[in-house]
Amino acid sequence: MGNTRQSVLLETYAARQRAVDLLKNLQQAQGECEKHLEADKRQDVMKTLTGCSSIESAITSTKRMIEMMDRVLVEAESMVAVDEGVPPAAPATEEFRAEVVARIGPSLMVTRSAIRR
C-alpha cells in the first residue's frame, strides 16, 4: 500500500470508523442524559434556550461528517481503482471498510510514526 491515494483512502476509512464509533457513543450518552434529566425532573437548559441540546448538535454534526466522508470515499475508491486498472465496483460497505482498517490500519500507523521520528 505504498500508493499515496491508497494511504489517504485507508486513513479516511479509519477516520470514518472513528466517527461512526463517536456517533454511537454520543447517541448512548444522549439517552443517559435524558434519563438523568427525567429522573431529576429537570430540563436541558441549552435545549430550552436554543431548541437543541449540545449532544443533539454534536450528533447532527457527526452524521453530516460521516455523510461527507461517504461521498469522499466513493470518489477516492474509484480513483484508486482507476490507478490500479480495475473497473470501479459498487461502493464499499461499512463492514469492508472496517475490515480494511483492522487489517492494514495498524501497519500504516506504525509506518507513519516511524516516518515522523
Rosetta silent file (secondary structure, phi, psi, omega in degrees, C-alpha in Angstrom):
SEQUENCE: MGNTRQSVLLETYAARQRAVDLLKNLQQAQGECEKHLEADKRQDVMKTLTGCSSIESAITSTKRMIEMMDRVLVEAESMVAVDEGVPPAAPATEEFRAEVVARIGPSLMVTRSAIRR
SCORE:     score description
SCORE:     0.000 S_00000001
   1 L     0.000   45.820 -179.322    0.000    0.000    0.000 S_00000001
   2 L   -74.878  -17.427 -177.248    2.771    2.399   -0.899 S_00000001
   3 L   -64.932  134.192 -179.105    0.479    4.443   -3.092 S_00000001
   4 H   -61.636  -42.478  179.219   -0.374    7.845   -1.616 S_00000001
   5 H   -62.287  -39.265  178.899   -4.015    7.622   -2.684 S_00000001
   6 H   -64.859  -39.617  178.270   -4.316    4.228   -1.043 S_00000001
   7 H   -63.473  -43.925  178.562   -2.830    5.626    2.170 S_00000001
   8 H   -63.692  -40.902  178.257   -5.252    8.542    2.129 S_00000001
   9 H   -60.332  -45.847  179.129   -8.098    6.130    1.436 S_00000001
  10 H   -61.615  -44.703  179.753   -7.058    3.973    4.379 S_00000001
  11 H   -63.634  -36.651  178.386   -6.773    6.967    6.683 S_00000001
  12 H   -69.232  -39.441  173.120  -10.208    8.125    5.572 S_00000001
  13 H   -55.258  -48.700 -177.658  -11.638    4.653    6.249 S_00000001
  14 H   -64.014  -42.271  179.190  -10.150    4.828    9.752 S_00000001
  15 H   -63.621  -40.021  178.483  -11.415    8.378   10.345 S_00000001
  16 H   -64.052  -42.283  179.458  -14.891    7.355    9.212 S_00000001
  17 H   -63.049  -40.125  176.536  -14.853    4.366   11.550 S_00000001
  18 H   -63.558  -38.391  178.641  -13.844    6.639   14.446 S_00000001
  19 H   -65.552  -39.971  177.475  -16.713    8.988   13.517 S_00000001
  20 H   -63.588  -42.889  177.830  -19.179    6.070   13.483 S_00000001
  21 H   -63.152  -41.784  177.833  -17.913    4.986   16.910 S_00000001
  22 H   -61.460  -43.784  179.352  -18.232    8.563   18.160 S_00000001
  23 H   -59.042  -44.711  178.831  -21.798    8.763   16.857 S_00000001
  24 H   -61.001  -42.657  179.565  -22.736    5.578   18.723 S_00000001
  25 H   -65.925  -39.998  178.358  -21.191    6.949   21.923 S_00000001
  26 H   -64.076  -42.321  179.180  -22.975   10.284   21.517 S_00000001
  27 H   -64.790  -37.836  177.133  -26.317    8.562   20.991 S_00000001
  28 H   -66.392  -43.301  179.461  -25.730    6.428   24.057 S_00000001
  29 H   -64.021  -37.001  178.630  -24.760    9.497   26.096 S_00000001
  30 H   -61.083  -44.679  178.498  -27.869   11.309   24.888 S_00000001
  31 H   -61.109  -43.016  179.457  -30.056    8.504   26.209 S_00000001
  32 H   -65.035  -42.564  179.227  -28.275    8.540   29.555 S_00000001
  33 H   -62.307  -43.509  179.765  -28.541   12.327   29.865 S_00000001
  34 H   -62.959  -38.230  178.080  -32.244   12.252   29.078 S_00000001
  35 H   -64.651  -43.850 -179.563  -32.797    9.564   31.726 S_00000001
  36 H   -65.206  -42.883  178.988  -30.893   11.590   34.341 S_00000001
  37 H   -63.262  -41.326  179.543  -32.751   14.783   33.482 S_00000001
  38 H   -65.888  -42.900 -179.876  -36.075   12.970   33.660 S_00000001
  39 H   -63.719  -36.252  179.908  -35.180   11.295   36.969 S_00000001
  40 L   -86.927   -0.495 -178.199  -34.169   14.675   38.430 S_00000001
  41 L    54.085   46.770  178.650  -37.254   16.325   36.919 S_00000001
  42 L  -120.680  166.250  176.068  -35.045   18.910   35.186 S_00000001
  43 L  -112.641  153.578  174.639  -34.872   20.345   31.697 S_00000001
  44 L   -74.760  114.280 -175.759  -31.836   20.685   29.441 S_00000001
  45 H   -60.475  -43.539 -179.526  -31.055   24.402   29.697 S_00000001
  46 H   -61.125  -42.403 -179.716  -29.358   24.523   26.285 S_00000001
  47 H   -66.727  -36.943  178.307  -32.337   22.819   24.662 S_00000001
  48 H   -64.257  -41.674 -177.483  -34.701   25.192   26.399 S_00000001
  49 H   -77.281  -41.833 -171.818  -32.769   28.222   25.142 S_00000001
  50 H  -109.698  -13.326 -176.990  -31.850   27.092   21.616 S_00000001
  51 L    88.023   -1.844 -177.946  -34.284   24.261   20.848 S_00000001
  52 L  -147.096  129.353  179.122  -31.402   21.809   20.516 S_00000001
  53 L   -74.930  163.990  178.309  -29.234   20.214   23.181 S_00000001
  54 H   -60.742  -41.039 -179.443  -25.449   20.186   22.891 S_00000001
  55 H   -67.543  -39.050  177.149  -25.465   16.428   22.354 S_00000001
  56 H   -61.584  -40.188  177.483  -28.112   16.734   19.627 S_00000001
  57 H   -63.775  -42.900  179.181  -25.928   19.293   17.855 S_00000001
  58 H   -64.685  -39.509  178.313  -22.907   17.011   18.143 S_00000001
  59 H   -63.480  -45.634  179.185  -24.917   14.058   16.794 S_00000001
  60 H   -61.537  -45.148  179.094  -26.122   16.107   13.824 S_00000001
  61 H   -63.023  -41.105 -179.713  -22.594   17.333   13.068 S_00000001
  62 H   -66.141  -40.939  177.368  -21.180   13.824   13.328 S_00000001
  63 H   -62.060  -42.019  178.045  -23.856   12.443   10.985 S_00000001
  64 H   -62.992  -41.277  179.853  -23.018   15.172    8.451 S_00000001
  65 H   -62.695  -42.349  178.996  -19.320   14.378    8.756 S_00000001
  66 H   -64.253  -42.710  177.984  -19.975   10.669    8.116 S_00000001
  67 H   -61.378  -41.502  178.575  -22.121   11.501    5.080 S_00000001
  68 H   -64.207  -43.598  178.255  -19.351   13.748    3.732 S_00000001
  69 H   -63.155  -37.023  177.412  -16.760   11.021    4.274 S_00000001
  70 H   -60.056  -44.024  179.018  -19.009    8.536    2.463 S_00000001
  71 H   -64.143  -43.006  179.441  -19.100   10.824   -0.574 S_00000001
  72 H   -64.723  -40.867 -179.047  -15.329   11.325   -0.463 S_00000001
  73 H   -65.249  -38.827  178.199  -14.726    7.590   -0.073 S_00000001
  74 H   -60.429  -45.114  179.286  -16.857    6.720   -3.092 S_00000001
  75 H   -67.156  -44.502 -178.982  -14.814    9.111   -5.211 S_00000001
  76 H   -65.314  -39.823  178.684  -11.487    8.032   -3.702 S_00000001
  77 H   -61.022  -40.796  179.608  -12.293    4.339   -4.117 S_00000001
  78 H   -69.639  -34.030  177.097  -12.987    4.877   -7.808 S_00000001
  79 H   -65.270  -43.767  178.946   -9.722    6.841   -8.212 S_00000001
  80 H   -64.157  -40.526  178.543   -7.720    4.056   -6.576 S_00000001
  81 H   -61.825  -42.834  178.379   -9.497    1.503   -8.773 S_00000001
  82 H   -63.624  -43.003  178.114   -8.602    3.515  -11.893 S_00000001
  83 H   -57.365  -37.743 -176.593   -4.970    3.801  -10.692 S_00000001
  84 L   -90.305    1.721  179.180   -4.848    0.036  -10.330 S_00000001
  85 L    73.077   22.006 -179.767   -6.581   -0.579  -13.666 S_00000001
  86 L  -105.273  134.560  177.581   -9.599   -2.145  -12.002 S_00000001
  87 L   -63.314  137.280 -179.558  -13.099   -1.124  -13.092 S_00000001
  88 L   -57.801  134.782  179.363  -14.803    0.762  -10.257 S_00000001
  89 L   -98.751 -176.336  175.029  -17.057   -1.512   -8.237 S_00000001
  90 L   -63.276  152.165  179.445  -20.036   -0.729   -6.087 S_00000001
  91 L   -53.479  143.387 -178.970  -19.208    1.464   -3.108 S_00000001
  92 L   -65.245  145.799  177.410  -17.539   -0.433   -0.280 S_00000001
  93 L   -81.158  164.052  179.120  -19.717   -1.477    2.605 S_00000001
  94 H   -61.683  -37.025  179.669  -19.091   -0.317    6.147 S_00000001
  95 H   -64.431  -41.873  178.502  -18.034   -3.855    7.069 S_00000001
  96 H   -62.157  -45.462 -178.700  -15.468   -3.910    4.264 S_00000001
  97 H   -62.321  -42.897  178.939  -14.058   -0.550    5.325 S_00000001
  98 H   -63.115  -38.411  179.412  -13.813   -1.659    8.953 S_00000001
  99 H   -65.923  -42.224  178.582  -12.049   -4.848    7.852 S_00000001
 100 H   -61.123  -45.775  179.850   -9.539   -2.903    5.749 S_00000001
 101 H   -62.730  -42.958 -179.117   -8.779   -0.590    8.659 S_00000001
 102 H   -63.239  -39.470 -177.163   -8.444   -3.527   11.057 S_00000001
 103 H   -78.501  -45.398 -170.069   -6.069   -5.399    8.756 S_00000001
 104 H  -106.381  -25.793 -176.960   -3.919   -2.649    7.321 S_00000001
 105 H   -52.638  -49.186 -178.787   -4.509    0.326    9.586 S_00000001
 106 H   -59.751  -39.272  179.486   -2.128   -0.722   12.391 S_00000001
 107 H   -68.592  -33.515  176.772    0.758   -1.234    9.956 S_00000001
 108 H   -64.730  -42.758 -179.685    0.028    2.157    8.404 S_00000001
 109 H   -64.747  -39.966  178.037    0.152    3.796   11.829 S_00000001
 110 H   -63.003  -43.907 -179.972    3.456    2.102   12.642 S_00000001
 111 H   -62.619  -45.296 -178.824    4.875    3.261    9.308 S_00000001
 112 H   -64.709  -40.315  179.976    3.665    6.826    9.852 S_00000001
 113 H   -67.901  -34.288  177.224    5.068    7.031   13.375 S_00000001
 114 H   -66.776  -36.752  179.641    8.438    5.751   12.116 S_00000001
 115 H   -67.443  -37.856 -178.391    8.461    8.409    9.400 S_00000001
 116 H   -66.019  -27.178 -178.128    7.762   11.182   11.929 S_00000001
 117 L   -74.792    0.000    0.000   10.797   10.248   14.002 S_00000001
